[in-house]
Amino acid sequence: MLLLKYLLLTAGFGLFAGAIAIVAYDVFSSIQYRRLLAAGTGVASLPPHAVRLRLAGKLVLIAWLPFLLGLSIVVVPTGMAGVRVSQFYGTRPGALDPGVHIVPPLVEAVALYDTREHVFTTAGADDAKKKAEVLKVQAREGLSIGLAISVRYRLDPKRLDYIHANLPQPVDEELVAPVVASVFRQVIPNFTVREVFATRREEIRKSVTDAISSRLGSDGVLVKEVMLRDIVLPAEYARGLEGLLLKEQENERLGVETEIKQKQVRTAELEAEAMKVREVKQAEAAAQVRVLSAKSESDAMQYTLPLKQKQIEQSRLEAEARKESTLKNADAAAQAKVIDSKAELEKRKYLAEAEANRIRVTATADAERMKLEALVLKQNPMLIQKIIAERLSDKLQMIMVPSDGKFFFANDVFRSSLGMNAVTQPDDKEDSSDDPPAPRRPNGNSNGNGGSNGTRRPPQ
C-alpha cells in the first residue's frame, strides 16, 4: 500500500511538473517570437506562438486526483498508533491501529505515537560516558544521595487522543522525567541514608513505584516497572559507613571467635566428663567380668570331673569298638578271598567247558564242510584248478574259453601250454583222515561235448 501511495503522489507531482513545463515552454517560445519579429528577420509570415493555458489547467486539475488519493492513504507502522487531527474539529476521538487507513486529505492529519515500551534512565553521579540525567535527592539527615534508576513505561493506545490534546510533547522529556524525579524527591526524605541504602530499600522502591504509576497512569502513561539500580552515597558518609561496617565486621568476628572458644571449652568439659564416665564404666565392667569369670570357673569345676570321666569311658569304648571292627573286617576279608577263589575256579571250569564245546562244534562244522567240498570237487574236478590258480598269485587272471572254439586265435597256444604242464593224478584212495581226495588235473582239451577248459592267463 505504501508503494501505491508513493506512485499516486509521484503521478500527481509529475502532472503538476508537466503543466508548469508546458506553460514555461510556451512563454519562452512567445518571447523568442517577439524578439525575432522586432529584429525583422522575416518571420512575420509565421503565426504567433500562443501559451497553452487551457492544457496546463487540465493537467493541473488531473494532477489533483492522484495527489489527493495519495494524501488520503495513511499507513501506521507496527508498534505505533495514530491520532487523527482535524482542521475543523481538532483531535478526533479514538486511535488508529497499525495498518492502512483512509483519511480526508488536506482536512485531517495523523499524528503517530510509539506505543512500545520506553525506558527512562537516570545516573547516580556525573559520568562522561553516560549521557543520562543525574538524579540527586536528600535523605532525612540532609545528605545528598545519587540514585541510578530505570523506569519501564509505555503510552496507553486507548488514550492517545487525550495525550495528544492535553500533554506536552515529547512526553518522555516533558512529563515522565519530571514526575519520576519529583516522586523520588518526595519519598526519599522520609528515610535515613542507612534505610535507603540497606534496610528499607525494597520498601522504598515499592512505594515509589505505586506513586509514579498513579501519577503517570492518570495521564495515559502505563508504568510497568521501576528499578533502583544503584545508590551513590556522599563521600564522607561512605568513608564513615565503610569504617562502621569494618568495626561491625570486626565485632561480629570477635563475637564469632568468642562463641567458638566457648564452644571449645564446653566441648573439652564434655569430653572430660565423658572420659571420666567411660573409665568408671570400664572399671565396673572389668570388676564384673572378673567376678563372672571366677563364678564361671567355680561352676565349671563341678562339671569338669564327671565330664573327664565320661570322656575316658568314651575313649575306652571307642577302642574296643575299633578292635572288634578290625577283627570283623579281617574275617570278612578272609571269607571274601575264599569266595573269590571259588568263583575263579568255577569261572575257569566254565571257560574250559565252553572252549571244549566250541572245539567240538567247530570240528563238526569243519568235517561237514570238508565232506561237502569233497562231494563238490568229485562232481566238478575243474574247480580245484580254479582254486589253485586263484591262490597262486594276485597277478594271475583267469579266462574261460570254449574247448571247441575253432576260430579262437589263442586256442592252439593254450592247448600246447596245458599239454606241457600236465600233472600227475593223485591216488583216488582216501586216507584215514576226513580230508577230501585231491582231484585230477584235467587236460586242456575237452571231450568234444561242448564243455569248456579252465585256463589261466599267464602274468604279464
C-alpha positions as CSV (number, residue, x, y, z in Angstrom):
1,M,0.0,0.0,0.0
2,L,2.9,2.3,0.6
3,L,4.0,1.7,-3.0
4,L,0.6,2.7,-4.3
5,K,0.7,5.8,-2.1
6,Y,4.1,6.9,-3.4
7,L,3.1,6.1,-7.0
8,L,0.0,8.3,-6.7
9,L,2.0,11.1,-5.2
10,T,4.6,10.8,-7.9
11,A,2.0,10.8,-10.6
12,G,0.4,14.0,-9.1
13,F,3.7,15.8,-8.8
14,G,4.6,14.7,-12.4
15,L,1.4,16.1,-13.8
16,F,2.0,19.4,-11.9
17,A,5.5,19.5,-13.3
18,G,4.2,18.8,-16.8
19,A,1.7,21.6,-16.6
20,I,4.4,24.0,-15.4
21,A,6.8,22.8,-18.2
22,I,4.2,23.4,-20.9
23,V,3.4,26.9,-19.7
24,A,7.1,27.7,-19.4
25,Y,7.9,26.4,-22.8
26,D,5.1,28.4,-24.4
27,V,6.1,31.6,-22.7
28,F,9.7,31.1,-23.8
29,S,8.6,30.5,-27.4
30,S,6.4,33.6,-27.4
31,I,9.3,35.7,-26.1
32,Q,11.5,34.4,-28.8
33,Y,9.0,35.1,-31.5
34,R,8.6,38.7,-30.4
35,R,12.3,39.2,-30.4
36,L,12.6,37.8,-34.0
37,L,9.7,40.0,-35.0
38,A,11.2,43.1,-33.6
39,A,14.5,42.3,-35.3
40,G,12.7,42.0,-38.7
41,T,14.2,38.7,-39.7
42,G,11.3,37.7,-41.9
43,V,9.1,35.8,-39.5
44,A,6.1,38.0,-39.9
45,S,4.5,35.4,-42.1
46,L,4.7,32.8,-39.2
47,P,1.7,32.7,-36.8
48,P,2.4,33.8,-33.3
49,H,3.0,31.0,-30.7
50,A,0.2,31.1,-28.1
51,V,0.5,30.0,-24.5
52,R,-1.5,26.7,-23.8
53,L,-3.0,27.7,-20.6
54,R,-6.1,25.5,-21.1
55,L,-4.0,22.4,-21.5
56,A,-1.9,23.3,-18.4
57,G,-5.1,23.9,-16.4
58,K,-6.4,20.4,-17.4
59,L,-3.2,18.8,-16.3
60,V,-3.3,20.6,-13.0
61,L,-6.9,19.5,-12.5
62,I,-6.0,15.9,-13.4
63,A,-2.9,16.0,-11.1
64,W,-5.0,16.8,-8.1
65,L,-6.8,13.4,-8.3
66,P,-3.7,11.1,-7.7
67,F,-2.2,13.7,-5.4
68,L,-5.3,13.8,-3.1
69,L,-5.7,10.0,-3.3
70,G,-2.0,9.6,-2.2
71,L,-2.5,12.0,0.7
72,S,-5.6,10.2,1.8
73,I,-3.7,6.9,2.4
74,V,-2.1,6.7,5.8
75,V,0.0,3.7,6.9
76,V,0.5,3.2,10.6
77,P,3.7,1.0,11.2
78,T,3.8,-1.9,13.7
79,G,4.4,-0.8,17.3
80,M,2.8,2.6,16.7
81,A,-0.6,4.1,16.8
82,G,-2.1,7.2,15.1
83,V,-4.3,10.1,16.3
84,R,-6.5,12.0,13.7
85,V,-6.3,15.7,13.9
86,S,-8.9,17.7,12.0
87,Q,-8.5,21.2,10.8
88,F,-12.1,22.0,11.8
89,Y,-12.8,19.8,14.9
90,G,-9.3,19.4,16.4
91,T,-8.3,16.0,17.8
92,R,-10.7,13.2,16.8
93,P,-11.6,10.6,19.5
94,G,-10.0,7.1,19.2
95,A,-6.7,5.9,17.8
96,L,-5.7,4.3,14.6
97,D,-4.2,0.8,15.0
98,P,-1.2,-0.4,12.9
99,G,-2.2,-0.8,9.2
100,V,-3.7,1.1,6.3
101,H,-6.3,3.9,6.9
102,I,-8.1,6.3,4.6
103,V,-8.4,9.9,5.9
104,P,-9.8,13.0,4.2
105,P,-6.8,14.7,2.6
106,L,-5.9,18.3,3.5
107,V,-8.6,18.2,6.1
108,E,-7.3,15.7,8.6
109,A,-3.7,14.7,9.5
110,V,-2.4,11.7,11.5
111,A,0.0,12.1,14.4
112,L,2.0,8.9,15.1
113,Y,3.0,7.8,18.6
114,D,5.3,4.9,19.5
115,T,3.3,2.5,21.7
116,R,6.2,0.2,22.5
117,E,7.9,0.2,25.9
118,H,10.3,3.0,26.7
119,V,13.0,3.2,29.4
120,F,13.7,6.3,31.3
121,T,17.1,6.1,33.0
122,T,19.0,8.3,35.4
123,A,22.6,8.2,36.7
124,G,23.7,8.4,40.3
125,A,26.7,10.6,39.6
126,D,28.2,12.6,36.8
127,D,29.7,10.3,34.1
128,A,31.1,11.5,30.8
129,K,30.5,8.1,29.2
130,K,26.8,8.1,30.2
131,K,24.5,10.9,29.0
132,A,21.7,10.0,31.4
133,E,20.3,12.7,33.7
134,V,21.8,12.8,37.2
135,L,19.2,12.4,39.9
136,K,20.2,13.7,43.4
137,V,17.9,13.5,46.4
138,Q,18.2,14.4,50.1
139,A,17.7,11.9,52.9
140,R,16.3,12.7,56.4
141,E,19.8,13.7,57.6
142,G,20.1,16.3,54.8
143,L,22.8,14.3,53.0
144,S,22.6,14.3,49.2
145,I,22.2,10.8,47.6
146,G,22.6,9.9,43.9
147,L,20.1,7.5,42.5
148,A,20.5,5.4,39.4
149,I,17.0,4.3,38.4
150,S,15.3,2.9,35.4
151,V,11.6,3.2,34.7
152,R,9.8,1.0,32.1
153,Y,6.6,2.6,30.7
154,R,4.5,2.8,27.6
155,L,1.7,5.0,26.2
156,D,-1.8,3.8,26.5
157,P,-3.1,3.3,22.9
158,K,-6.7,3.9,24.1
159,R,-5.9,7.4,25.5
160,L,-3.6,8.7,22.7
161,D,-6.2,11.4,21.8
162,Y,-6.0,12.7,25.4
163,I,-2.2,12.6,25.4
164,H,-2.1,14.5,22.1
165,A,-4.6,17.1,23.1
166,N,-3.5,17.8,26.7
167,L,0.0,16.6,27.4
168,P,3.2,18.4,26.5
169,Q,5.3,17.0,23.7
170,P,7.5,15.0,23.8
171,V,6.0,13.0,26.7
172,D,9.4,11.4,27.6
173,E,11.2,14.6,28.4
174,E,8.3,16.9,29.4
175,L,6.2,14.6,31.6
176,V,7.9,11.3,32.6
177,A,11.3,12.7,33.7
178,P,9.8,15.5,36.0
179,V,7.2,13.1,37.5
180,V,9.8,10.4,38.4
181,A,12.3,13.0,39.8
182,S,9.5,14.7,41.9
183,V,8.3,11.4,43.4
184,F,11.8,10.3,44.4
185,R,12.4,13.7,46.0
186,Q,9.2,13.5,47.9
187,V,9.6,9.9,49.2
188,I,13.4,9.7,50.0
189,P,13.4,12.5,52.7
190,N,11.2,10.3,54.9
191,F,14.0,7.8,55.3
192,T,17.6,7.8,56.6
193,V,20.6,7.1,54.4
194,R,21.1,3.7,56.0
195,E,17.5,2.8,55.4
196,V,17.7,3.9,51.8
197,F,21.0,2.1,51.2
198,A,20.3,-1.2,53.0
199,T,17.4,-1.9,55.4
200,R,14.3,-0.5,53.6
201,R,15.4,-0.3,50.1
202,E,12.8,-2.7,48.7
203,E,10.0,-0.8,50.6
204,I,11.1,2.5,49.2
205,R,11.1,1.0,45.6
206,K,7.6,-0.3,46.0
207,S,6.2,3.0,47.4
208,V,7.9,5.0,44.6
209,T,6.5,2.5,42.0
210,D,3.0,3.0,43.3
211,A,3.3,6.8,43.4
212,I,4.8,7.0,39.8
213,S,2.2,4.6,38.4
214,S,-0.6,6.6,40.0
215,R,0.5,9.9,38.6
216,L,1.5,8.8,35.1
217,G,-1.5,6.4,34.8
218,S,-3.9,9.3,35.2
219,D,-2.2,10.9,32.1
220,G,-2.3,7.7,30.0
221,V,1.2,6.5,30.6
222,L,1.3,2.9,31.9
223,V,4.3,2.2,34.2
224,K,5.4,-1.5,34.1
225,E,8.4,-1.4,36.5
226,V,10.6,0.9,38.5
227,M,14.2,-0.4,39.1
228,L,16.5,1.1,41.7
229,R,19.8,0.1,40.2
230,D,22.4,1.9,42.3
231,I,22.7,4.3,45.2
232,V,25.7,6.7,45.3
233,L,26.4,7.9,48.9
234,P,28.2,11.1,49.9
235,A,32.0,10.6,50.1
236,E,32.3,11.4,53.8
237,Y,29.3,9.2,54.7
238,A,30.7,6.4,52.5
239,R,34.0,6.5,54.3
240,G,32.3,6.6,57.7
241,L,30.0,3.9,56.7
242,E,32.8,1.8,55.5
243,G,34.7,2.3,58.8
244,L,31.5,1.4,60.7
245,L,31.0,-1.6,58.6
246,L,34.6,-2.7,59.3
247,K,34.1,-2.2,63.0
248,E,30.8,-4.2,62.8
249,Q,32.5,-6.9,60.9
250,E,35.4,-6.9,63.5
251,N,32.8,-7.1,66.3
252,E,31.0,-9.9,64.6
253,R,34.3,-11.7,64.0
254,L,35.2,-11.3,67.7
255,G,31.8,-12.5,68.7
256,V,32.1,-15.5,66.5
257,E,35.5,-16.3,67.8
258,T,34.3,-15.9,71.4
259,E,31.4,-18.3,70.7
260,I,33.8,-20.7,69.1
261,K,36.1,-20.6,72.1
262,Q,33.2,-21.0,74.5
263,K,32.0,-24.0,72.5
264,Q,35.6,-25.4,72.5
265,V,35.7,-25.1,76.3
266,R,32.3,-26.6,76.7
267,T,33.4,-29.4,74.3
268,A,36.5,-30.0,76.4
269,E,34.4,-30.2,79.6
270,L,32.0,-32.6,78.0
271,E,34.9,-34.7,76.7
272,A,36.5,-34.8,80.2
273,E,33.2,-35.8,81.8
274,A,32.6,-38.4,79.1
275,M,36.2,-39.8,79.6
276,K,35.6,-40.0,83.4
277,V,32.3,-41.7,83.0
278,R,33.9,-44.1,80.4
279,E,36.7,-45.0,82.8
280,V,34.3,-45.7,85.6
281,K,32.2,-47.8,83.4
282,Q,35.2,-49.7,82.2
283,A,36.4,-50.3,85.8
284,E,33.0,-51.6,86.8
285,A,32.8,-53.7,83.7
286,A,36.3,-55.2,84.4
287,A,35.3,-56.0,88.0
288,Q,32.1,-57.6,86.9
289,V,34.0,-59.6,84.3
290,R,36.4,-60.9,86.9
291,V,33.6,-61.9,89.3
292,L,31.8,-63.6,86.5
293,S,35.0,-65.4,85.4
294,A,35.5,-66.7,88.9
295,K,31.9,-67.8,89.2
296,S,32.1,-69.5,85.8
297,E,35.3,-71.3,86.8
298,S,33.8,-72.5,90.0
299,D,30.7,-73.7,88.3
300,A,32.8,-75.3,85.6
301,M,34.9,-77.3,88.1
302,Q,31.7,-79.0,89.3
303,Y,31.1,-80.4,85.8
304,T,34.7,-80.9,84.7
305,L,35.4,-84.2,86.6
306,P,32.3,-86.0,85.5
307,L,33.0,-84.8,82.0
308,K,36.5,-86.1,82.1
309,Q,35.3,-89.5,83.4
310,K,32.8,-89.6,80.6
311,Q,35.5,-88.8,78.1
312,I,37.7,-91.6,79.4
313,E,34.9,-94.1,79.3
314,Q,34.0,-92.9,75.8
315,S,37.6,-93.4,74.6
316,R,37.7,-96.9,76.1
317,L,34.5,-97.9,74.4
318,E,35.8,-96.4,71.1
319,A,39.0,-98.5,71.4
320,E,37.0,-101.7,72.0
321,A,34.7,-100.8,69.1
322,R,37.7,-100.3,66.8
323,K,39.2,-103.6,67.9
324,E,36.0,-105.5,67.2
325,S,35.7,-103.7,63.9
326,T,39.2,-104.8,62.9
327,L,38.6,-108.4,63.8
328,K,35.3,-108.4,61.9
329,N,37.0,-106.8,58.9
330,A,39.7,-109.5,58.9
331,D,37.2,-112.3,59.0
332,A,35.2,-110.7,56.2
333,A,38.4,-110.3,54.1
334,A,39.3,-113.9,54.5
335,Q,35.8,-115.1,53.6
336,A,35.9,-112.7,50.6
337,K,39.2,-114.3,49.5
338,V,37.8,-117.8,49.8
339,I,34.7,-116.8,47.9
340,D,36.8,-115.1,45.2
341,S,39.0,-118.3,44.8
342,K,35.9,-120.5,44.5
343,A,34.4,-118.1,41.9
344,E,37.7,-118.1,40.0
345,L,37.7,-122.0,39.9
346,E,34.1,-122.0,38.7
347,K,34.9,-119.4,36.1
348,R,37.9,-121.4,34.7
349,K,35.8,-124.6,34.7
350,Y,33.0,-122.9,32.8
351,L,35.5,-121.4,30.3
352,A,37.2,-124.8,29.8
353,E,33.8,-126.4,29.1
354,A,32.9,-123.6,26.7
355,E,36.2,-123.9,24.9
356,A,35.8,-127.7,24.6
357,N,32.2,-127.3,23.3
358,R,33.4,-124.7,20.8
359,I,36.2,-127.0,19.6
360,R,33.7,-129.9,19.2
361,V,31.2,-127.7,17.3
362,T,34.0,-126.2,15.1
363,A,35.4,-129.7,14.3
364,T,31.9,-131.0,13.4
365,A,31.3,-128.0,11.2
366,D,34.7,-128.4,9.5
367,A,34.1,-132.1,8.9
368,E,30.7,-131.3,7.3
369,R,32.3,-128.5,5.2
370,M,35.1,-130.8,4.0
371,K,32.6,-133.6,3.1
372,L,30.6,-131.1,1.1
373,E,33.7,-129.7,-0.6
374,A,34.9,-133.3,-1.5
375,L,31.5,-134.0,-2.9
376,V,31.6,-130.8,-5.0
377,L,35.1,-131.5,-6.2
378,K,34.1,-135.0,-7.2
379,Q,31.3,-133.6,-9.3
380,N,33.3,-130.7,-10.7
381,P,37.0,-131.6,-10.9
382,M,37.8,-128.4,-12.7
383,L,37.2,-126.3,-9.6
384,I,40.4,-127.3,-8.0
385,Q,42.4,-125.8,-10.8
386,K,40.5,-122.5,-10.4
387,I,41.1,-122.5,-6.6
388,I,44.8,-123.3,-7.0
389,A,45.1,-120.6,-9.7
390,E,43.4,-118.0,-7.5
391,R,45.7,-118.8,-4.6
392,L,49.0,-118.8,-6.6
393,S,49.2,-115.1,-7.1
394,D,47.1,-111.9,-7.1
395,K,48.6,-111.0,-10.5
396,L,47.1,-114.1,-12.3
397,Q,44.0,-113.6,-14.3
398,M,41.7,-116.4,-15.5
399,I,39.5,-116.6,-18.6
400,M,37.1,-119.2,-19.7
401,V,37.1,-120.2,-23.4
402,P,35.2,-122.9,-25.3
403,S,37.2,-126.1,-25.9
404,D,35.9,-126.4,-29.4
405,G,36.5,-122.8,-30.4
406,K,37.9,-123.3,-33.9
407,F,38.2,-119.7,-34.7
408,F,39.7,-118.5,-31.4
409,F,43.2,-117.3,-32.2
410,A,44.8,-118.4,-28.8
411,N,43.2,-121.9,-28.7
412,D,46.3,-123.7,-30.0
413,V,48.6,-121.7,-27.7
414,F,46.6,-122.7,-24.7
415,R,46.4,-126.4,-25.7
416,S,50.1,-126.6,-26.2
417,S,50.8,-124.9,-22.8
418,L,48.4,-127.1,-21.0
419,G,49.7,-130.3,-22.6
420,M,53.2,-129.5,-21.4
421,N,52.2,-128.7,-17.9
422,A,50.1,-131.8,-17.2
423,V,50.3,-133.0,-13.6
424,T,50.2,-136.5,-12.4
425,Q,46.8,-137.7,-11.0
426,P,46.8,-138.5,-7.3
427,D,45.6,-141.7,-5.8
428,D,41.9,-142.0,-5.5
429,K,42.1,-143.7,-2.2
430,E,41.2,-141.8,0.9
431,D,43.4,-141.9,3.9
432,S,42.1,-142.3,7.4
433,S,41.6,-138.6,7.8
434,D,38.5,-136.7,6.8
435,D,40.4,-134.6,4.1
436,P,38.8,-134.8,0.6
437,P,40.8,-136.5,-2.2
438,A,42.8,-134.3,-4.5
439,P,41.2,-134.1,-7.9
440,R,43.0,-135.0,-11.1
441,R,44.2,-132.1,-13.1
442,P,42.4,-132.2,-16.4
443,N,43.9,-131.7,-19.8
444,G,43.4,-128.5,-21.8
445,N,41.2,-130.3,-24.4
446,S,37.6,-131.0,-23.8
447,N,35.9,-134.2,-24.7
448,G,34.1,-132.5,-27.6
449,N,30.7,-132.3,-25.8
450,G,30.5,-128.5,-25.8
451,G,32.4,-128.2,-22.4
452,S,35.0,-125.5,-21.6
453,N,38.5,-125.6,-20.4
454,G,39.6,-123.7,-17.3
455,T,42.7,-121.8,-18.3
456,R,44.8,-119.2,-16.7
457,R,46.3,-116.2,-18.4
458,P,50.0,-116.1,-17.8
459,P,51.1,-113.0,-15.8
460,Q,52.1,-110.0,-17.8
